[in-house]
Amino acid sequence: MPSRFLDTLARRVLLFDGAMGTSIHQKDLDLHTDYCGCENCTDILVRTRPDVIQEIHESFLAAGADAVETDSFGANRLVLAEFDIADQAYELNKAAAEVARAACAKHSTNDKPRFAVGSMGPGTRLITLGNTDWAAMHASYKEQAQGLIDGGVDAFIIETCQDLLQVKCAINAVLAALESRGKSPLDIPIMVSVTIETTGTMLLGTEIAAAAHALSQYPIISLGLNCATGPTEMAEHLHWLGKHWPAMPGLEIAGGRGVSCLPNAGLPVLVEGRTEYPLAAGPFADAMAAYVERDGLASVGGCCGTTPEHIARLHGLLESNGLLNRRRRDELVRPRASVTSLYAPQEYRQDNSILIVGERMNASGSRAFK
C-alpha cells in the first residue's frame, strides 16, 4: 500500500518549504552556546535549539507548505567530521526528523496532511573528484538515512546533487537503510534534485539528459532541480524533464511526470560582502506557477533566499489559479535508448558500425595503459 505522501502526490501538486539556512541566519544565535563552536554547522541546532528549528518549520507550514525539509542537509559523517562531531551523525538526523515531524503534527488536518522530508545534501567531498570513495560515502549516507527513518520522515530528498556517482551512492545507501528497517521506497519514497549551474550543466559538466538517463532505472519518484539559480534560468531543463521524465517505473499512482523544482530567489549577488538573493516573492511565484502549468511539475518550493513570504505568495497563486489540484499529463516522449557518460547521453542506434570510446585506452595519453 503506497504511503500517504505518494497518495497525496498522485492527486495534487505538493508545495515544499523555502530556505532553512536563510531563516536560520536571521536568528540571533550564539556561536558557542548554540553552535557549540561549530561555525556554520546549522545541523547541530536540532540538538541545541530545536525550538528555533521547529519555529522555522512552522513558519513555512503556516504559509501553506505541504512539506518541510529536515535541518539535516549536511548531517552526514563525512561532513560532520570537519567539525569533529562525526559520532553525532545518527542522533542529529533522528532529532532533525523528530523536530520536523512535531511541526507537521501541529499543522496537519484530515484534509491537508503535512509531511517531513529528510534532506540529504551533496556533502563536501565528491567521488568523481577523488575526494572520497564509494564505500565511505555509502556508509555515511546509510547512517544518515537510518537516523531520518527512525525519526519519522515521510520521504527523502537527495538534493543539490553535483556528481552522478554521488547521486547513485546516496540512492543505494537510502535503499540499504530502508531494507535494514524492513521498509521499501513505497513506504518512504525517494526524490532526487540536481543542481544545474549557469553554464547549463551540473558542476562536473553533466547535462540534464545525461542525469535523467543515468537515474531512470532507480526507484525514485521524482527528478528535479534546486539551488544554483533562480527559476528563470531553469526553464530549458525543466521543459526537457516535463516532456521526457516518467513517473517511477511500476508506480502509476505517482502520475504526471514526477518533476520537482526548488530554485533560489534569483541568482545570488554580493552586496557589501554578503550574499543576497534579489528575486521578490511576487515574481518568484509568477515564474513557478507558469512552470506548474506548462511542465506539469509534481512538487515546487524554494531554495536559498526564499522565505515564508515567497511560499505564501506561491501557495496563494497556485490556489487561486486552480493549479494545486490540476496535474498536466501530456503524452510522455520517451528519450531514445542511450548509454550515458558523465557528460552526455549517446544513443545506442547509430550510423557507424561501432562507436569507439578510446581516449582512456590511448597509450600516448595513459601511462597506466601503456
N, C-alpha and C positions, 0 to 999 in steps of 0.2 A: 504494500500500500504506500504510494508516494507521500512524502511529508506535506505538512500544511504549507510550507514555504513553496514547494513545487506546485501544489494545487492553486495557491494564490497567484503565482507567476503565470499559470496557464490561463487565468481568467482576466488578468489586468496588468497594466504597467506597474512595476514596483519602483517607488521613489526612495532612493537612498539619502543618507545624510550628506553633510558637507565636510569641510576640513577640520579634523581633530586638532592638528598642530596649530592652525590659525587661532582657534578658540583657546587653546592652552596658553599660547604666548600673550594673550590678552589678560591673563590672570596674574595676580601679584603673588608669585611663588618664590620661595627661598631656595637658593642653590644647595644649602647644607641640610636644612630640616625637611624640605620637600623632595629635592632631587638626590639627597644623600651624597652630595658632592659629585654626582654623575651628570655633568653639564650636558644639556640637550638630550638626555635619555628620558624621553617622555613616558616610555613604557613603565618605568618604575613608579609612576604616580598612581597606578591602580592599587598599589600596596600602601603608599604613604598618604595619598589624598584621593581615596575612592569617591569622596563626596564631590570633589571638583569634577572628576571624570563623569560621574553619573549626572551631575547638573548639565554638563555639555551634551551628553546623550539626550537628556530630556528636552533641552532647548531645541534640538532638531526634530524630535518627535512631536513637540508642541507646534512646530512649523508645518507639520503634515507628513513627515518622513514615515515610510513603512518599515524601513530597516536602518539600523545603525551599525557601524563597523566598530569592532572592539579596539581598544587602545593597545594594540599588540603588533603594530607594523614592523618594529624592529626587535621583537621579543623572541629571537631565536638564539641558540647557544653561540653561534659564530659571531653575531653582533654583540651580544651581551658580554662576551669575553673581553671586548675592548674596554669595558668598564669594570672588569674584574668581578662580574656578578653572573657569570655563566651558569653557576649552580642554582640560580633562581629562575631559570627559564620556564620550567614546568609550572611552578607556583604563580608566576606573573601572568602566564597565559590563562590559567584557570581563573585567577582573580579578575582578569580583564573580561572574560566571558561572563562571570557572575555579575559584575557591575553592569554590563550592557543588558544582561538578562533581567536584572532588577528594574532598570529603567523601562524596559519593554513591558514588564508585568504591570507597571503603574499606568501605562498608556494604552494597553491592549483592550479591545472590546470584542464582542462576538462578531460584529460586522467589520471591524478593522483590526485584525491581529497585527502585532509588531514583532519584528524579527531581529535577533542578534546575529551578526555575520562576522565570522572570525577573519580578521585582517592578517595577511601574511605577505610581507614586503620582500623585495629582492635581496636584502642584506647588503653588505659592503664588499663581498667577495664573489667573483663570478668564475664558474668552472672553465668557460671558454678562454678566459684571460689567464688561466693558470693560478688564480689566487687561492683556490681550494680544490678539493677533488669531490667526486660524486659521493663517496662513502661518508665523508664528513658532513657534506651538505644534507644528504638524505637523513642522517641521524639527527641533525639539528632541526630540520623541518618536522620529522616524525614526532620528536619530543614536543615541539610547539603545538602541533595538531592534536596530540593526545591531551595536552592541557586545555585546549579550546573545547574539545569534545567533552571532557569531564566537567567543564564549567557551564556547559549547556548551550553551545551555539546551534543555530538553526541551519547554517550554511557556512561555507568557506569562500573567501575571495583571495586568490593568489594574484596580487596586484603590482602595478608599476614594474612589470617584467621587462628586462632588458636583454636577456640571453636565453635562447631557446633551450639550452641544456639546463639552465636554472629552472625554467618552467617545467620541463619534463621531470626533473628531480623532485620538485615540490609536489607535483601531482602524484607521483609514485609514493612519496613519503606520506601524503594525506591518505592515499588508498591503504597503505600499510597500517597507518594509525587507526583508520576505520575498521579494518579487519581485526586489529588487536582488541577492539572494543565490541566486536560482534555486530558491526554496522556496515552499511553499504552507501554508495553515492545516492541511492534513492532515499535513504534516511536523512543524510546530511549532504546535500548537493555541493558540488564544486564549481565555482566560477573562476574564470581567468581573465585578467585585464592586462594588456601590454601597453607600453609607452612608446609612442611614435614621436620622434623629435622633429624639429622644424626642417631637418634635412629630408623628411619624408620616409625615414626608416627608423627601426629601433636603434638603440645606441650602438650595437655592433654591426649595423648595416642590413638588418633583416627587413624585407618588405612585408606588408600585411598579408599578402597572398602566401608567402613562404611560411609565416606563422600559422596561418589557417591550415595549410596542407600538413604541416608538422604535427598539429594538435587535433586534427579532425577525427582520429580514431580513439582518442581518450574519452573516458566517461565524464565529460564536463557539460554543464547545462548551458554555458554561455561563453562567448569570447567577445571582448570589447576593448575599449581604450580608456585610459585615465592619465592624468598628470601631464607634465611637459608643456602643453599648450592650452589655449582656450578652445572653445567649441568650434570656432570658425576654421581653424587650421586642421580640424579633424574630418572635415566634410568628405573629402575624396575617399578616405579609408573607411569611414562609416558607411558610405554608399556602397562600397565594394562588399563589406560584410553583410549589409542589408539585402543584397542580391544573392550572395553565394553561401553564407554560413547557415547550416541547418540546425535544427534542434538536436539534442543529444540522441545518438542512434538508439532506436528502440524505445524512446521515451516520448511518445507522441503528445503526452499531456503537456509538455513544455510549450508546444505550439509556436507560432511566429518564427522568428529567426534566432532567438536566444542571443541577441546582441546587447551589450551594455555600453554606456558612455558616462564617464565621470570626469569631466575636464576641469582644469584650473579656471579661476576667474580672470581669464585673459593671460597673455604672455607676461611673465614676470619682468619687472623693471627695477632698476636700482635707484632709490631716492635717498640721498644723504647717507649712503652706505647700507640702507635697509632694502630688503627685497619686498616689493609691493605688487599687488595684482589689481590691475586697473578696471576690469570689467564689472560694471554695476549690476545689481540684481535684475533690473528690467531687461537689458539687452541679453544677459545670460539666459534668462527664462525664455525669451523670444527664440533664440537660436536652438535651445534644447527642444522646445515644443515643435519646431519645424522638423527636427530630426526624427522625433517620435512619429510624426505624421508621415514623413516621406520614406523613412527607412525601417519602420516597424520595430523600433527599439523595445526591448523587453524590460530593461531597467535603466534608470537615469539617476544622476545625483551630481555631487560636486567633489572636487579635489582641492588643491592648495588655493587659499584665498577665499573660498566660498563659505558663507556664513549662514546662520538660520534665516536671514532675510532673503538670501538667494534661493534657499529651498522653499520658503514660504511663497515667494513670488512664482516659482516654477510650479508648485502644487496648485496654486490658485489658477494659473493659466491652463494647465492640463485639465483641471476640473471644469473650468468654465467652457473650454472648447470640446468637452466630451472625449478627451484623449486618454484619460486614465483607464477607461473600460473598453477601449476600442483598439484592437491589435491588427495592424495591416498584415495580410497574408498573401502577398504576391507569389506567383509561381517561383519556386526555387530554381535558380540557374546553377546547376552543379558545375564546378570547375572541372576542366579536363583532367583525367587521371595523370598525376605527376609525381615525381620524386623531388625533394627539395634539399637544397644546401642550406647553409646558414643564411644565405643572402636572397635567393630567388628560386621559385619552382621551375622545374624542367619537365615538359610534357613527355610521357612515355612514347607517344606516337610522334614520329619524326620522318623527314625525308631521307636523312642519311641512313646508311645501313647500320652504323654503330655511332654512339656518342662517346667520344674519347674524353675522359676526365684524367688529365695527366700531369698537372704541374707538380703534385707531391711525389710523382714517380720519375721525375726528371733527374738523371744522375748529375747534371750540371747544377741543379738547384737544391739538391738534397744530399748532403754529405752522408747522412744515415743510410739512405737508399743506395748510394754508391758503394 
